[in-house]
Amino acid sequence: MFLFCFFLVISICLTLIFKPDYRSAFEADQECHFQRSNLIEDFPNIDCDHDLETRQWILYDPRISDQRVKVLERFKY
């Protein structure tokens, strides 16, 4: 019984940790572009991009070509 409860708690915790923030790609896309419109004055070059492999939209600042891209936020679905 203890082992069952232990695995049940572990599985619930893992489900909560890896639960997506949005129910669909459309919702994540809308939120990314909404955040972009709010931050465009502070970061004029920011943009949103869709990553199919990780199922998320990424809000990023491309910076200068010789520097790494700065990821501002991720919107997982």
LUMTOR-377997 format. One record per atom (N, C-alpha, C): residue in three letters; x, y, z. Coordinates in steps of 0.2 Angstrom, whole numbers, padded with zeros to 4 digits, always signed. Example, Ala and Ser with C-alpha at 12.3 -4.5 7.8 and 13.67 -1.06 7.14 Angstrom:
LUMTOR-377997
ala+0066-0028+0039;ala+0062-0022+0039;ala+0066-0016+0039;ser+0064-0011+0035;ser+0068-0005+0036;ser+0064+0000+0039;
END
This chain:
LUMTOR-377997
met+0004-0006+0000;met+0000+0000+0000;met+0004+0006+0000;phe+0010+0006+0004;phe+0014+0012+0004;phe+0017+0013-0003;leu+0019+0008-0006;leu+0022+0009-0013;leu+0017+0012-0018;phe+0011+0010-0017;phe+0006+0012-0022;phe+0005+0020-0021;cys+0005+0022-0014;cys+0004+0029-0013;cys+0010+0033-0015;phe+0016+0030-0014;phe+0022+0034-0016;phe+0022+0035-0023;phe+0020+0030-0027;phe+0020+0031-0035;phe+0015+0035-0037;leu+0009+0035-0033;leu+0003+0040-0035;leu+0006+0047-0034;val+0009+0048-0028;val+0011+0055-0027;val+0016+0057-0032;ile+0021+0053-0034;ile+0026+0055-0039;ile+0023+0056-0045;ser+0018+0052-0047;ser+0015+0053-0054;ser+0011+0060-0054;ile+0008+0061-0049;ile+0004+0068-0048;ile+0009+0074-0048;cys+0014+0073-0045;cys+0019+0078-0045;cys+0022+0079-0052;leu+0024+0074-0055;leu+0026+0074-0062;leu+0021+0077-0067;thr+0015+0076-0066;thr+0010+0078-0070;thr+0009+0086-0069;leu+0009+0088-0063;leu+0009+0095-0062;leu+0015+0099-0064;ile+0021+0096-0064;ile+0027+0099-0066;ile+0027+0100-0074;phe+0025+0095-0077;phe+0026+0095-0085;phe+0019+0097-0088;lys+0014+0099-0084;lys+0008+0101-0087;lys+0009+0107-0092;pro+0006+0107-0098;pro+0007+0113-0102;pro+0003+0119-0099;asp+0006+0125-0101;asp+0003+0131-0098;asp-0004+0133-0102;tyr-0004+0131-0109;tyr-0010+0133-0113;tyr-0012+0126-0116;arg-0019+0126-0118;arg-0022+0120-0120;arg-0021+0119-0128;ser-0019+0125-0131;ser-0018+0124-0139;ser-0013+0128-0141;ala-0010+0127-0147;ala-0005+0131-0150;ala-0008+0138-0152;phe-0015+0139-0153;phe-0018+0145-0154;phe-0017+0149-0148;glu-0019+0147-0142;glu-0019+0151-0136;glu-0012+0153-0134;ala-0007+0149-0135;ala+0000+0150-0134;ala+0002+0156-0139;asp+0000+0155-0145;asp+0002+0160-0151;asp-0001+0167-0149;gln-0007+0167-0147;gln-0011+0173-0145;gln-0007+0177-0139;glu-0005+0173-0134;glu-0002+0175-0128;glu+0005+0178-0130;cys+0009+0175-0134;cys+0015+0177-0136;cys+0015+0184-0140;his+0010+0184-0144;his+0010+0190-0148;his+0007+0196-0144;phe+0003+0194-0139;phe+0000+0199-0134;phe+0006+0202-0130;gln+0010+0198-0127;gln+0016+0200-0124;gln+0021+0204-0128;arg+0022+0202-0134;arg+0026+0205-0139;arg+0023+0213-0140;ser+0017+0213-0141;ser+0014+0220-0142;ser+0015+0225-0135;asn+0015+0221-0129;asn+0016+0225-0123;asn+0023+0227-0122;leu+0028+0223-0125;leu+0035+0224-0124;leu+0039+0228-0129;ile+0035+0229-0135;ile+0039+0231-0141;ile+0042+0238-0140;glu+0040+0242-0135;glu+0043+0249-0134;glu+0049+0248-0131;asp+0050+0243-0126;asp+0056+0242-0123;asp+0061+0238-0127;phe+0059+0233-0131;phe+0063+0229-0135;phe+0060+0229-0142;pro+0063+0234-0146;pro+0060+0235-0153;pro+0061+0229-0157;asn+0065+0225-0156;asn+0067+0219-0161;asn+0064+0213-0159;ile+0060+0212-0153;ile+0058+0206-0151;ile+0053+0203-0156;asp+0052+0196-0156;asp+0048+0193-0161;asp+0046+0186-0157;cys+0041+0183-0160;cys+0038+0176-0158;cys+0040+0171-0163;asp+0041+0165-0161;asp+0043+0160-0166;asp+0040+0153-0163;his+0038+0149-0167;his+0035+0143-0165;his+0040+0137-0166;asp+0041+0133-0160;asp+0045+0127-0160;asp+0041+0121-0160;leu+0041+0118-0166;leu+0037+0112-0166;leu+0039+0106-0162;glu+0046+0105-0161;glu+0048+0100-0157;glu+0047+0100-0150;thr+0047+0106-0147;thr+0045+0106-0140;thr+0038+0109-0139;arg+0034+0110-0144;arg+0027+0112-0143;arg+0027+0118-0139;gln+0030+0123-0141;gln+0030+0130-0138;gln+0031+0136-0143;trp+0028+0141-0141;trp+0030+0148-0144;trp+0035+0151-0140;ile+0040+0154-0143;ile+0045+0158-0139;ile+0045+0165-0141;leu+0045+0169-0136;leu+0046+0176-0137;leu+0054+0178-0136;tyr+0057+0181-0141;tyr+0064+0181-0141;tyr+0066+0188-0143;asp+0072+0190-0141;asp+0076+0196-0144;asp+0082+0194-0147;pro+0082+0195-0154;pro+0087+0193-0158;pro+0094+0196-0157;arg+0094+0202-0154;arg+0100+0205-0152;arg+0104+0207-0158;ile+0111+0207-0157;ile+0116+0208-0162;ile+0118+0202-0165;ser+0120+0201-0172;ser+0121+0195-0175;ser+0127+0191-0172;asp+0131+0194-0169;asp+0137+0190-0166;asp+0135+0188-0158;gln+0129+0189-0156;gln+0128+0187-0149;gln+0122+0182-0150;arg+0121+0178-0144;arg+0116+0173-0144;arg+0109+0177-0143;val+0104+0173-0146;val+0097+0176-0145;val+0095+0176-0137;lys+0092+0181-0135;lys+0089+0181-0128;lys+0082+0179-0128;val+0080+0173-0125;val+0074+0171-0124;val+0070+0174-0118;leu+0065+0178-0120;leu+0062+0182-0115;leu+0056+0178-0111;glu+0053+0173-0115;glu+0047+0169-0112;glu+0046+0164-0116;arg+0043+0158-0113;arg+0041+0152-0117;arg+0034+0151-0115;phe+0030+0149-0120;phe+0023+0148-0120;phe+0022+0141-0122;lys+0022+0136-0117;lys+0021+0129-0119;lys+0013+0127-0120;tyr+0012+0123-0124;tyr+0005+0120-0125;tyr+0005+0113-0126;
END
